[in-house]
């Protein structure tokens, strides 16, 4: 399944590996498609799932409709221009994000942003 076959935003689930426990952890997250790439994001602040991804970037993405599990590799979006673009797309595609009490600068500096690449 390519990113082009997904809605431009929605929820998915991700199974990570606990950075300390080594146990699988499943969490529901929002994604947005940006330039054909699946990017997980959320409001500014720390996240356990993000810390787990940084320690163990090989994870499983669980999609709905169609129901599918995909092995992916996660990578932090660190470039400021790319983070700004992800934020702007998230705000455009999911207006709830833009209504939260954070500025664009807050999002760019402090939001979790992770791009997922399908494993081959």
C-alpha positions as CSV (number, residue, x, y, z in Angstrom):
1,X,0.0,0.0,0.0
2,X,1.4,3.4,-0.9
3,X,0.7,6.6,1.0
4,X,-1.3,7.8,-2.0
5,X,-3.9,5.2,-1.2
6,X,-4.5,6.7,2.3
7,X,-6.8,9.6,3.2
8,X,-4.8,12.8,3.6
9,X,-5.2,12.6,7.4
10,X,-6.6,10.2,9.9
11,X,-5.8,7.9,12.8
12,X,-3.6,4.9,12.7
13,X,-2.1,2.6,15.4
14,X,1.6,2.0,15.8
15,X,3.3,-0.8,17.7
16,X,6.6,0.3,19.1
17,X,9.1,-1.5,21.3
18,X,9.5,-0.1,24.8
19,X,12.9,1.6,25.2
20,X,13.3,0.2,28.7
21,X,11.0,-2.8,28.9
22,X,11.6,-4.1,25.4
23,X,7.8,-5.0,25.4
24,X,5.5,-4.1,22.5
25,X,3.5,-0.9,23.0
26,X,0.5,-0.1,20.8
27,X,-0.8,3.5,20.6
28,X,-3.3,5.3,18.4
29,X,-1.9,8.4,16.6
30,X,-2.9,11.0,14.0
31,X,-1.0,11.0,10.7
32,X,-0.9,13.5,7.9
33,X,0.3,12.9,4.4
34,X,3.0,15.5,3.4
35,X,4.5,15.2,-0.1
36,X,3.5,11.6,-0.3
37,X,5.0,10.7,3.0
38,X,3.1,9.4,6.1
39,X,4.0,11.7,9.0
40,X,2.9,11.1,12.6
41,X,2.4,14.3,14.6
42,X,0.6,15.9,17.5
43,X,0.5,18.9,19.8
44,X,3.7,20.1,21.3
45,X,5.1,18.1,24.2
46,X,7.0,14.9,25.1
47,X,5.6,11.5,24.2
48,X,6.6,8.0,25.3
49,X,5.9,6.6,21.8
50,X,8.4,9.1,20.4
51,X,11.1,8.1,22.9
52,X,10.4,4.5,22.0
53,X,10.7,5.2,18.3
54,X,14.0,7.0,18.8
55,X,15.4,4.0,20.5
56,X,13.8,1.4,18.2
57,X,12.8,2.9,14.8
58,X,11.6,-0.3,13.3
59,X,7.9,-0.4,14.1
60,X,4.6,-1.7,12.7
61,X,2.0,0.7,11.3
62,X,-1.6,-0.6,11.7
63,X,-4.0,0.9,9.1
64,X,-7.8,0.6,8.8
65,X,-9.9,0.4,5.7
66,X,-8.3,-1.6,4.4
67,X,-7.1,-3.3,7.5
68,X,-3.4,-3.8,7.1
69,X,-0.2,-4.0,9.1
70,X,2.9,-2.6,7.6
71,X,6.5,-2.8,8.9
72,X,8.0,0.7,8.7
73,X,11.0,2.6,9.8
74,X,10.5,5.9,11.7
75,X,12.7,8.9,11.4
76,X,12.4,12.2,13.3
77,X,11.6,15.2,11.1
78,X,14.3,17.6,12.2
79,X,14.6,20.2,9.4
80,X,12.9,23.4,10.4
81,X,11.4,24.1,7.0
82,X,10.1,20.5,6.8
83,X,8.6,20.8,10.3
84,X,6.9,24.0,9.3
85,X,5.4,22.4,6.2
86,X,4.2,19.4,8.3
87,X,2.6,21.8,10.8
88,X,0.9,23.8,8.1
89,X,-0.5,20.6,6.4
90,X,-1.7,19.3,9.8
91,X,-3.5,22.5,10.6
92,X,-5.0,22.6,7.1
93,X,-6.1,18.9,7.1
94,X,-7.1,18.7,10.7
95,X,-8.5,22.0,11.9
96,X,-8.7,20.8,15.5
97,X,-4.9,21.1,15.6
98,X,-5.0,24.8,14.6
99,X,-7.5,25.4,17.4
100,X,-5.2,24.3,20.1
101,X,-3.4,26.9,22.3
102,X,0.0,26.7,20.5
103,X,1.6,29.0,18.0
104,X,3.1,27.9,14.7
105,X,6.5,28.4,16.3
106,X,5.5,26.2,19.3
107,X,4.6,23.4,16.9
108,X,7.7,23.7,14.8
109,X,10.0,23.7,17.9
110,X,8.2,21.2,20.1
111,X,5.7,18.9,18.4
112,X,6.5,15.2,17.7
113,X,7.0,14.7,14.0
114,X,8.1,11.4,12.6
115,X,8.1,10.3,9.0
116,X,7.4,6.6,8.3
117,X,9.1,4.7,5.5
118,X,7.8,1.3,4.4
119,X,10.4,-1.5,4.9
120,X,11.2,-3.4,1.8
